[in-house]
């Protein structure tokens, strides 16, 4: 007699085999809190009879958890299970659920409606063909409805189901439904981008207009939800677009084989086709299309393959292989629409990691051109972006990357931003176009380089970056070090925080955003000083690790030393030579580091000075000894 688990496994195999010829629809459910998303998804799973939650191998456990009896699913237990997931916080990440009917198979991205989880909704929408936007019939269109609709439009989802739910709680009123539909269509017209809206009045709890037509809303003549999901035409024109394959892996198991593996995001490719590798612009011809099942005569979007080329050209992970006749663009500066997804605001000038396709580069964001008000769709002036805010910003990268405008190719025109310190995703965006100056401004090669300028001075250039609280003694110690370096014949330049704010940075205040820009400018100046062969002493509070990392990343590994002038806040406040702490405590100075603006201590400084046990002169001597030990100066 067959074991029960064997029967389940065979059922799964048979089920999957039956799904192979069915078309797939990816969709997302979104809307505001308590609009009924869990109930709707529960109803769809209940009516589909078979559930495959995330892992097909968990079918037996899921059937017990969800109350399955044979092929009958208890609807109340199912919805309770989904609601329980939300209560346990599982919906912090997107839950993808799989189900099917006789006509089609589906993957639904189940995301929470809470405002703080908008980033999860955007993640789910990024791969969806259709969006079901739920509205509580009692509440009508809310801010979160507009925000989610805006994201749906921005991400290029053309098909929307306006699911006016909980009609049972408004006595199945045609007028209520009609008013909501008219208001939403008016908003969508202003929004643009959404081509097809199907409005359906329903009650997910009671099952009205989900699978069967509701007798209680006989005034409605449109399709029921499942009918629409089974028949809606989803345009997939990816194969008609130019060929694009971001390189994931360079495959060279032996000297006789060198292939380039990746997922084809658009277009078709065949042996003999001419290709161009970007950003290098090297060209070659496809020799073979290799897969685990053998060579192919043609491959198209949606397939993972390995290409071999007829020429030995340089190709690396992060490059993009394109059709030679219609390649992607290459640039390092772009206009973008950016959705900010982090609790900490986006600060212009702060460095982030940008991931687009398989390419990873360093990126900085300029001050936003404007913030988009999701309620009015108006453009508002902004200095930064907070959690869930959307803005249009320019972004620059540290090297050119291949891309297509998002309107032409979603895969090669979308990106995420990653925080360098936490490695968390802080933003996602779409590229509009390359900035003209990106192709017009070129690096000018100079015949006299930095090594020549340093050699004539007989020293190694380096940045000595003094950081610490106001009143810690940074400038005092840096000045003594400067004098001692001059005394031994070194060529130096001192950049002091107060002095720079009288000139270069006199337009900046002390908000967190202005502090970021303050350090960005000083870091660029310090780099120019090292290019001149100088030992550059920089004395700035520089409270944020990210900006100190930006400064360090501009220099070579051995040309940047962090000197942490470590003074406890209480001690710095006791000194208070300028009376600044007293004013900050009295509320006369806003955004003062240590009081109402944070200071993030360096984690691994090259030199740490404890000013509670070390005098300024002793500290300077300690720094000179370290510079001599490293061969930067000779004393």
C-alpha positions as CSV (number, residue, x, y, z in Angstrom):
1,X,0.0,0.0,0.0
2,X,1.4,3.4,-1.0
3,X,2.4,5.7,1.8
4,X,0.3,8.9,2.2
5,X,3.4,11.1,1.5
6,X,4.0,9.2,-1.7
7,X,0.5,9.9,-2.8
8,X,0.8,13.6,-2.1
9,X,4.1,13.7,-4.0
10,X,2.5,11.9,-7.0
11,X,-0.5,14.3,-6.8
12,X,1.9,17.2,-6.9
13,X,3.8,15.8,-9.9
14,X,0.5,15.2,-11.8
15,X,-0.8,18.6,-10.8
16,X,2.3,20.4,-12.1
17,X,2.3,18.4,-15.3
18,X,-1.3,19.5,-15.9
19,X,-0.3,23.2,-15.5
20,X,2.5,23.2,-18.1
21,X,0.2,24.3,-21.0
22,X,-1.7,26.9,-19.0
23,X,-0.9,30.6,-19.3
24,X,0.4,32.3,-16.2
25,X,-0.9,35.6,-14.7
26,X,1.0,37.4,-12.0
27,X,-1.0,39.8,-10.1
28,X,-0.9,41.8,-6.9
29,X,-3.6,42.7,-4.4
30,X,-3.2,46.2,-2.8
31,X,-5.0,49.0,-1.2
32,X,-5.5,50.4,2.3
33,X,-5.6,48.7,5.6
34,X,-8.6,46.5,6.2
35,X,-9.9,46.7,2.7
36,X,-10.3,42.9,2.7
37,X,-7.1,41.6,0.9
38,X,-6.8,38.5,3.1
39,X,-10.4,37.7,2.7
40,X,-10.2,38.1,-1.0
41,X,-7.1,36.0,-1.4
42,X,-8.7,33.4,0.9
43,X,-11.8,33.3,-1.3
44,X,-9.7,32.8,-4.4
45,X,-7.7,30.0,-2.9
46,X,-10.9,28.5,-1.5
47,X,-12.6,28.5,-4.8
48,X,-9.6,27.1,-6.6
49,X,-9.8,23.9,-4.5
50,X,-6.1,23.2,-4.4
51,X,-3.6,25.3,-2.5
52,X,0.2,25.4,-3.0
53,X,1.6,27.8,-0.5
54,X,5.1,29.0,-1.2
55,X,6.7,25.5,-1.0
56,X,4.9,22.7,-2.8
57,X,6.5,20.1,-0.6
58,X,4.6,21.6,2.4
59,X,1.2,20.7,0.9
60,X,0.3,18.2,3.6
61,X,1.2,20.5,6.5
62,X,-0.6,23.4,4.8
63,X,-3.7,21.3,4.3
64,X,-3.9,20.6,8.1
65,X,-3.1,24.2,8.9
66,X,-5.7,25.6,6.5
67,X,-8.4,23.0,7.4
68,X,-8.3,21.0,4.2
69,X,-10.6,17.9,4.2
70,X,-10.1,16.0,1.0
71,X,-10.5,18.6,-1.8
72,X,-12.8,20.8,0.5
73,X,-11.2,23.8,2.2
74,X,-12.8,25.5,5.2
75,X,-13.1,29.1,4.2
76,X,-13.2,30.5,7.7
77,X,-10.0,28.6,8.7
78,X,-8.3,29.6,5.6
79,X,-8.9,33.3,6.1
80,X,-8.0,33.0,9.8
81,X,-4.7,31.5,8.7
82,X,-4.0,34.4,6.4
83,X,-5.0,36.9,9.0
84,X,-2.8,35.2,11.6
85,X,0.2,35.5,9.3
86,X,-0.4,39.3,9.2
87,X,-0.6,39.4,13.0
88,X,2.7,37.6,13.3
89,X,4.4,40.1,11.0
90,X,5.1,37.6,8.2
91,X,3.8,40.2,5.7
92,X,6.9,42.4,6.3
93,X,8.1,40.4,3.3
94,X,5.9,39.8,0.2
95,X,4.0,36.5,0.4
96,X,3.7,34.9,-3.0
97,X,0.8,32.4,-3.3
98,X,0.1,30.0,-6.2
99,X,-3.2,28.7,-7.3
100,X,-4.9,27.6,-10.6
101,X,-8.2,27.0,-12.3
102,X,-9.1,24.9,-15.3
103,X,-8.2,27.8,-17.6
104,X,-5.1,29.5,-16.1
105,X,-2.5,29.4,-13.3
106,X,-1.8,32.4,-11.1
107,X,0.8,33.8,-8.8
108,X,-0.5,36.5,-6.4
109,X,1.7,38.8,-4.5
110,X,0.0,39.3,-1.1
111,X,1.2,42.5,0.5
112,X,0.1,44.5,3.6
113,X,-1.9,47.7,3.3
114,X,-0.2,49.6,6.1
115,X,1.6,52.7,5.0
116,X,5.0,51.6,6.5
117,X,4.9,48.5,4.3
118,X,4.5,50.5,1.0
119,X,8.0,49.2,0.0
120,X,6.6,45.6,0.2
121,X,3.8,46.5,-2.1
122,X,6.2,48.1,-4.6
123,X,8.3,44.9,-4.5
124,X,5.3,42.8,-5.3
125,X,4.1,45.1,-8.0
126,X,7.5,45.1,-9.8
127,X,6.8,41.7,-11.4
128,X,3.0,41.8,-11.7
129,X,1.0,41.9,-14.9
130,X,-2.2,43.1,-13.2
131,X,-3.1,44.9,-10.0
132,X,-6.3,44.3,-7.9
133,X,-6.8,47.6,-6.0
134,X,-9.3,47.0,-3.2
135,X,-11.5,49.8,-1.8
136,X,-13.7,49.5,1.2
137,X,-17.1,50.6,-0.1
138,X,-17.8,52.4,3.2
139,X,-14.6,54.5,3.0
140,X,-14.0,55.2,-0.7
141,X,-10.7,56.3,-2.1
142,X,-8.0,56.8,0.5
143,X,-4.5,58.2,0.4
144,X,-3.0,54.7,0.4
145,X,-5.3,53.8,-2.6
146,X,-3.8,56.8,-4.5
147,X,-0.3,55.9,-3.4
148,X,-0.6,52.3,-4.5
149,X,-2.2,53.4,-7.8
150,X,0.6,55.8,-8.4
151,X,3.2,53.0,-7.9
152,X,1.3,50.7,-10.1
153,X,1.3,53.3,-12.9
154,X,4.9,54.1,-12.4
155,X,5.9,50.5,-12.6
156,X,4.1,50.1,-15.9
157,X,1.2,47.9,-14.9
158,X,-1.5,48.5,-17.5
159,X,-4.3,46.4,-16.2
160,X,-6.1,47.3,-13.0
161,X,-9.1,45.7,-11.3
162,X,-10.9,48.2,-9.1
163,X,-12.4,45.8,-6.5
164,X,-15.0,47.8,-4.5
165,X,-15.3,45.4,-1.6
166,X,-17.6,45.0,1.4
167,X,-20.7,45.9,-0.7
168,X,-22.7,43.9,1.8
169,X,-22.0,46.6,4.3
170,X,-23.5,49.4,2.1
171,X,-26.6,47.4,1.3
172,X,-25.2,46.5,-2.2
173,X,-25.8,50.1,-3.3
174,X,-25.3,50.8,-7.0
175,X,-24.9,54.5,-6.2
176,X,-22.1,53.9,-3.8
177,X,-20.3,51.7,-6.3
178,X,-20.9,54.2,-9.2
179,X,-19.6,57.2,-7.2
180,X,-16.4,55.3,-6.3
181,X,-15.8,54.1,-9.9
182,X,-16.3,57.7,-11.3
183,X,-13.9,59.2,-8.8
184,X,-11.2,56.5,-9.3
185,X,-11.4,56.8,-13.1
186,X,-11.0,60.6,-12.9
187,X,-7.9,60.1,-10.7
188,X,-6.5,57.4,-13.0
189,X,-6.8,59.8,-16.0
190,X,-4.7,62.4,-14.2
191,X,-2.3,59.6,-13.3
192,X,-1.8,58.3,-16.8
193,X,-0.2,54.9,-17.6
194,X,-3.1,52.7,-16.5
195,X,-4.8,51.6,-19.8
196,X,-7.5,49.2,-18.7
197,X,-9.7,49.5,-15.5
198,X,-12.3,46.9,-14.7
199,X,-14.5,48.0,-11.8
200,X,-16.2,45.1,-10.0
201,X,-18.5,45.5,-7.0
202,X,-18.0,42.5,-4.6
203,X,-18.1,41.1,-1.2
204,X,-15.2,38.8,-0.6
205,X,-16.6,37.5,2.6
206,X,-20.0,36.6,1.1
207,X,-18.5,35.5,-2.2
208,X,-20.5,38.1,-4.3
209,X,-19.1,38.5,-7.8
210,X,-15.9,36.6,-7.0
211,X,-16.6,33.3,-8.9
212,X,-20.4,33.4,-9.2
213,X,-22.5,36.4,-10.3
214,X,-24.3,38.0,-7.3
215,X,-28.1,38.0,-7.4
216,X,-28.0,40.9,-4.9
217,X,-26.2,43.1,-7.4
218,X,-28.2,42.3,-10.5
219,X,-27.6,45.8,-11.7
220,X,-24.0,44.9,-12.4
221,X,-23.4,43.5,-15.9
222,X,-19.6,43.2,-16.1
223,X,-17.4,40.1,-15.5
224,X,-17.0,38.5,-12.1
225,X,-13.5,38.6,-10.7
226,X,-12.4,35.0,-11.5
227,X,-13.8,35.3,-15.0
228,X,-11.8,38.4,-15.6
229,X,-8.6,37.0,-14.2
230,X,-9.0,33.9,-16.4
231,X,-9.6,35.8,-19.6
232,X,-7.7,39.1,-19.3
233,X,-5.2,39.5,-22.1
234,X,-1.7,40.2,-20.8
235,X,0.6,41.7,-23.4
236,X,4.0,40.2,-23.4
237,X,6.1,41.9,-26.0
238,X,9.4,41.1,-24.4
239,X,10.5,38.8,-27.3
240,X,9.8,41.6,-29.8
241,X,12.2,44.0,-28.0
242,X,15.9,44.2,-28.7
243,X,18.0,41.5,-27.2
244,X,19.3,42.0,-23.7
245,X,21.1,39.6,-21.4
246,X,22.8,40.9,-18.3
247,X,25.8,38.6,-17.6
248,X,25.5,36.8,-14.3
249,X,28.5,34.5,-14.5
250,X,31.6,33.9,-16.7
251,X,31.7,30.2,-17.2
252,X,35.2,28.8,-17.8
253,X,35.5,25.2,-16.6
254,X,38.6,24.6,-18.8
255,X,40.8,26.3,-21.4
256,X,38.6,25.1,-24.2
257,X,35.4,26.6,-23.1
258,X,34.5,30.2,-22.2
259,X,30.8,31.1,-21.9
260,X,28.7,33.9,-20.5
261,X,25.7,32.9,-18.5
262,X,22.6,35.0,-17.8
263,X,18.8,35.4,-18.0
264,X,17.5,36.8,-21.3
265,X,15.3,39.8,-20.2
266,X,14.1,40.6,-23.8
267,X,14.5,39.7,-27.4
268,X,15.8,36.6,-29.2
269,X,19.3,35.3,-30.0
270,X,20.6,32.7,-32.4
271,X,24.1,31.5,-33.4
272,X,25.5,33.8,-36.0
273,X,23.9,36.9,-34.5
274,X,26.1,39.9,-34.0
275,X,26.2,41.2,-30.4
276,X,27.7,44.2,-28.5
277,X,28.9,44.0,-24.9
278,X,28.2,47.1,-22.8
279,X,29.6,49.3,-21.4
280,X,32.8,48.4,-23.2
281,X,31.1,48.4,-26.7
282,X,33.2,45.4,-27.9
283,X,31.5,43.4,-30.6
284,X,31.4,39.7,-31.5
285,X,29.2,37.0,-33.0
286,X,27.3,34.3,-31.1
287,X,28.9,30.9,-31.7
288,X,26.7,28.6,-29.5
289,X,23.7,28.8,-27.1
290,X,24.5,26.3,-24.4
291,X,22.1,24.8,-21.9
292,X,22.1,21.8,-19.5
293,X,19.9,20.0,-22.1
294,X,22.1,20.7,-25.0
295,X,22.7,23.5,-27.6
296,X,19.8,25.5,-28.9
297,X,19.2,26.9,-32.3
298,X,17.5,30.0,-30.8
299,X,16.8,31.4,-27.3
300,X,14.3,34.1,-26.2
301,X,13.3,36.2,-23.3
302,X,12.5,34.2,-20.1
303,X,15.3,31.6,-20.7
304,X,18.6,31.2,-18.8
305,X,21.4,30.3,-21.2
306,X,25.1,30.4,-21.7
307,X,26.5,32.1,-24.8
308,X,29.8,31.5,-26.4
309,X,31.4,34.0,-28.7
310,X,33.6,33.7,-31.8
311,X,36.0,36.3,-30.5
312,X,38.1,36.5,-27.3
313,X,36.7,39.8,-25.9
314,X,36.6,40.9,-22.3
315,X,33.2,40.2,-20.7
316,X,32.5,40.3,-17.0
317,X,29.7,39.9,-14.5
318,X,27.6,43.0,-14.6
319,X,28.1,43.6,-18.3
320,X,25.1,43.5,-20.7
321,X,25.1,41.6,-23.9
322,X,22.9,43.4,-26.5
323,X,22.0,43.1,-30.1
324,X,24.7,45.0,-32.0
325,X,22.2,46.7,-34.3
326,X,20.0,48.0,-31.4
327,X,22.1,48.2,-28.2
328,X,21.2,49.7,-24.9
329,X,22.4,53.1,-23.9
330,X,25.4,53.7,-21.7
331,X,25.7,56.6,-19.2
332,X,26.7,57.5,-15.7
333,X,24.1,60.2,-15.0
334,X,20.3,59.8,-15.2
335,X,17.0,61.4,-14.4
336,X,14.9,58.9,-12.3
337,X,11.7,58.5,-10.4
338,X,12.6,57.2,-6.9
339,X,10.5,55.6,-4.2
340,X,12.2,56.0,-0.8
341,X,11.8,52.8,1.3
342,X,13.9,53.5,4.4
343,X,13.0,54.9,7.8
344,X,16.0,57.2,7.6
345,X,15.5,60.0,5.0
346,X,17.2,60.2,1.7
347,X,20.0,62.8,1.9
348,X,21.3,64.3,-1.4
349,X,25.0,63.6,-1.8
350,X,25.1,60.5,0.4
351,X,26.7,57.5,-1.3
352,X,24.6,54.4,-1.9
353,X,25.1,51.2,-3.9
354,X,23.0,51.0,-7.0
355,X,22.0,47.6,-8.4
356,X,20.6,47.4,-11.9
357,X,20.4,44.0,-13.5
358,X,23.6,42.2,-12.5
359,X,25.6,45.4,-12.3
360,X,26.5,47.0,-9.0
361,X,28.0,50.5,-8.9
362,X,28.4,53.3,-6.4
363,X,25.8,56.1,-6.8
364,X,24.9,59.5,-5.4
365,X,21.6,61.3,-5.5
366,X,21.3,65.0,-6.1
367,X,18.8,67.2,-4.4
368,X,15.3,66.1,-5.6
369,X,13.9,68.1,-8.5
370,X,10.5,67.7,-6.8
371,X,8.5,65.5,-4.6
372,X,5.2,64.0,-6.0
373,X,2.1,64.5,-3.9
374,X,0.2,61.2,-4.4
375,X,-3.1,62.8,-3.5
376,X,-3.0,65.7,-5.9
377,X,-0.2,64.5,-8.2
378,X,1.3,67.9,-7.8
379,X,5.0,68.6,-7.8
380,X,6.4,70.0,-4.5
381,X,9.8,71.4,-3.7
382,X,11.8,69.1,-1.5
383,X,15.3,68.8,0.0
384,X,15.1,65.1,0.8
385,X,12.7,62.2,0.7
386,X,11.1,60.5,3.7
387,X,9.8,56.9,4.0
388,X,7.2,56.1,1.2
389,X,7.7,59.4,-0.6
390,X,8.2,59.6,-4.3
391,X,10.4,62.1,-6.1
392,X,12.1,62.8,-9.3
393,X,15.9,63.0,-8.8
394,X,19.1,62.9,-10.8
395,X,21.5,60.1,-9.9
396,X,25.2,59.8,-10.9
397,X,27.2,56.6,-10.8
398,X,31.0,56.1,-10.4
399,X,31.2,54.4,-13.8
400,X,29.1,54.1,-16.9
401,X,26.4,51.4,-17.0
402,X,24.1,49.9,-19.7
403,X,20.5,50.8,-19.4
404,X,17.2,51.3,-21.3
405,X,14.6,53.9,-20.3
406,X,12.1,52.1,-18.1
407,X,9.3,52.9,-20.5
408,X,11.0,50.8,-23.1
409,X,12.4,47.9,-21.0
410,X,11.4,47.3,-17.4
411,X,14.3,44.9,-16.7
412,X,17.1,47.2,-17.8
413,X,15.5,50.4,-16.7
414,X,14.7,49.7,-13.0
415,X,17.2,49.7,-10.1
416,X,17.4,49.5,-6.3
417,X,19.6,51.5,-3.9
418,X,21.4,49.8,-1.0
419,X,22.8,51.4,2.1
420,X,26.5,50.9,2.3
421,X,26.6,50.5,6.0
422,X,23.6,48.3,6.7
423,X,23.3,46.6,3.3
424,X,19.5,47.2,3.5
425,X,17.5,48.2,0.4
426,X,16.6,51.9,0.9
427,X,15.0,52.8,-2.4
428,X,13.8,51.6,-5.8
429,X,13.5,53.6,-9.0
430,X,13.0,53.8,-12.7
431,X,15.3,55.5,-15.2
432,X,13.8,58.2,-17.5
433,X,16.8,59.1,-19.6
434,X,20.5,59.8,-19.5
435,X,21.5,63.4,-18.8
436,X,23.1,65.2,-21.7
437,X,26.1,66.2,-19.7
438,X,26.8,62.5,-19.1
439,X,28.0,62.1,-22.7
440,X,29.3,65.7,-23.2
441,X,31.6,65.9,-20.1
442,X,34.7,63.8,-20.5
443,X,37.7,63.2,-18.2
444,X,40.7,65.1,-19.4
445,X,43.9,63.2,-19.3
446,X,46.7,65.2,-17.6
447,X,50.4,64.7,-18.4
448,X,51.5,65.6,-14.9
449,X,49.9,63.1,-12.6
450,X,49.5,62.9,-8.8
451,X,52.5,60.6,-8.4
452,X,54.8,63.2,-10.1
453,X,53.4,66.0,-7.9
454,X,54.0,63.8,-4.7
455,X,57.5,62.8,-5.8
456,X,58.7,66.4,-6.2
457,X,57.6,67.0,-2.6
458,X,59.3,63.9,-1.4
459,X,56.2,62.5,0.4
460,X,53.2,60.3,0.1
461,X,49.9,62.1,-0.2
462,X,47.3,61.2,2.5
463,X,44.1,62.6,4.1
464,X,44.1,62.8,7.9
465,X,40.5,62.9,8.7
466,X,39.9,64.2,12.3
467,X,36.4,63.5,13.5
468,X,34.7,63.9,16.9
469,X,32.1,66.0,18.8
470,X,32.2,69.8,18.9
471,X,34.7,70.7,21.7
472,X,36.5,67.4,21.5
473,X,39.8,69.1,20.5
474,X,39.9,68.1,16.8
475,X,41.1,71.4,15.5
476,X,43.6,72.0,18.3
477,X,45.2,68.6,17.7
478,X,45.1,69.0,13.9
479,X,46.8,72.4,14.1
480,X,49.6,71.0,16.3
481,X,50.1,68.1,13.8
482,X,50.1,70.6,10.9
483,X,52.9,72.6,12.6
484,X,55.0,69.5,13.4
485,X,54.7,68.3,9.7
486,X,55.8,71.7,8.4
487,X,58.7,71.6,10.8
488,X,60.0,68.4,9.2
489,X,59.6,69.8,5.7
490,X,56.2,68.2,4.8
491,X,53.8,69.9,2.3
492,X,50.4,70.2,3.9
493,X,47.0,71.8,3.7
494,X,44.5,72.2,6.5
495,X,40.7,72.1,6.0
496,X,38.8,73.2,9.1
497,X,35.1,72.9,9.4
498,X,34.4,76.5,10.6
499,X,36.8,78.0,8.1
500,X,35.2,76.1,5.1
501,X,31.8,77.3,6.1
502,X,32.9,80.9,5.6
503,X,33.5,80.3,1.9
504,X,33.0,77.0,0.0
505,X,30.1,75.9,2.2
506,X,28.6,79.2,3.3
507,X,25.3,78.4,1.6
508,X,24.8,75.3,3.9
509,X,23.0,75.1,7.2
510,X,23.1,72.4,9.8
511,X,20.2,70.1,8.9
512,X,21.2,66.5,8.4
513,X,20.8,67.0,4.6
514,X,23.1,70.0,4.7
515,X,25.7,68.2,6.8
516,X,25.8,65.4,4.2
517,X,26.4,68.0,1.4
518,X,29.0,69.8,3.6
519,X,31.1,66.6,3.9
520,X,30.6,65.6,0.3
521,X,32.1,68.9,-0.9
522,X,35.0,68.8,1.6
523,X,35.8,65.2,0.6
524,X,36.0,66.2,-3.1
525,X,38.3,69.1,-2.2
526,X,40.5,66.8,0.0
527,X,40.8,64.4,-3.0
528,X,42.0,67.3,-5.2
529,X,44.6,68.1,-2.5
530,X,45.9,64.6,-2.5
531,X,46.1,64.8,-6.3
532,X,48.4,67.8,-5.7
533,X,50.6,65.5,-3.6
534,X,49.7,67.2,-0.3
535,X,49.2,65.8,3.2
536,X,45.7,67.1,3.9
537,X,44.4,67.5,7.4
538,X,40.5,67.6,7.5
539,X,39.0,68.7,10.9
540,X,35.2,68.2,10.7
541,X,32.6,66.8,13.1
542,X,31.5,64.7,10.2
543,X,28.8,62.9,12.3
544,X,27.7,60.3,9.8
545,X,29.5,57.1,9.0
546,X,28.1,57.1,5.4
547,X,29.8,60.4,4.6
548,X,33.1,59.4,6.1
549,X,32.8,56.3,4.0
550,X,32.2,58.4,0.9
551,X,35.4,60.4,1.7
552,X,37.4,57.2,2.2
553,X,36.1,55.7,-1.0
554,X,37.4,58.6,-3.0
555,X,41.0,57.8,-1.9
556,X,43.3,54.9,-2.3
557,X,43.2,52.4,0.5
558,X,46.5,53.6,2.1
559,X,45.8,57.3,1.6
560,X,43.0,57.9,4.2
561,X,43.4,57.7,7.9
562,X,40.5,58.3,10.3
563,X,41.6,59.9,13.5
564,X,38.8,59.6,16.1
565,X,39.2,62.3,18.7
566,X,37.2,60.4,21.3
567,X,35.7,62.7,23.9
568,X,32.6,61.9,25.9
569,X,29.6,64.2,25.4
570,X,29.7,65.2,29.1
571,X,33.4,66.2,28.8
572,X,32.9,68.1,25.5
573,X,29.9,69.9,27.0
574,X,31.9,70.9,30.1
575,X,34.6,72.5,27.9
576,X,32.1,74.4,25.7
577,X,34.6,77.1,24.8
578,X,32.2,78.6,22.2
579,X,29.1,78.3,24.4
580,X,27.4,76.2,21.7
581,X,26.2,73.4,24.0
582,X,24.6,75.9,26.3
583,X,22.7,77.5,23.4
584,X,21.7,74.0,22.0
585,X,20.4,73.0,25.4
586,X,18.4,76.2,25.6
587,X,16.9,75.4,22.1
588,X,18.7,78.4,20.5
589,X,20.6,76.1,18.1
590,X,18.8,73.4,16.2
591,X,20.3,70.1,14.8
592,X,23.3,70.3,17.1
593,X,25.4,67.2,17.1
594,X,25.2,65.2,20.3
595,X,22.0,67.1,21.5
596,X,19.3,66.8,18.8
597,X,21.3,65.4,16.0
598,X,23.2,62.1,16.2
599,X,27.0,61.4,16.1
600,X,27.9,58.0,14.8
601,X,31.4,57.1,16.2
602,X,33.9,55.4,13.7
603,X,33.9,51.7,14.1
604,X,37.5,51.0,13.1
605,X,39.5,54.2,13.1
606,X,43.2,54.0,12.2
607,X,44.0,56.2,15.2
608,X,41.9,56.8,18.3
609,X,42.8,59.6,20.7
610,X,41.3,59.5,24.2
611,X,41.3,63.2,25.2
612,X,40.4,62.4,28.8
613,X,43.8,60.8,29.3
614,X,45.9,62.4,26.5
615,X,46.9,66.1,26.0
616,X,46.7,67.7,22.6
617,X,50.5,67.8,22.3
618,X,50.8,64.1,23.3
619,X,48.1,63.3,20.8
620,X,49.9,65.1,18.0
621,X,53.1,63.2,18.8
622,X,51.2,59.9,18.7
623,X,49.8,60.8,15.3
624,X,53.3,61.8,14.0
625,X,54.7,58.4,15.2
626,X,52.0,56.6,13.3
627,X,52.6,58.6,10.1
628,X,56.3,57.8,10.3
629,X,55.6,54.1,10.9
630,X,53.5,54.0,7.8
631,X,56.2,55.7,5.7
632,X,54.1,58.8,5.0
633,X,56.7,61.2,6.4
634,X,60.3,60.9,7.6
635,X,61.0,62.6,10.9
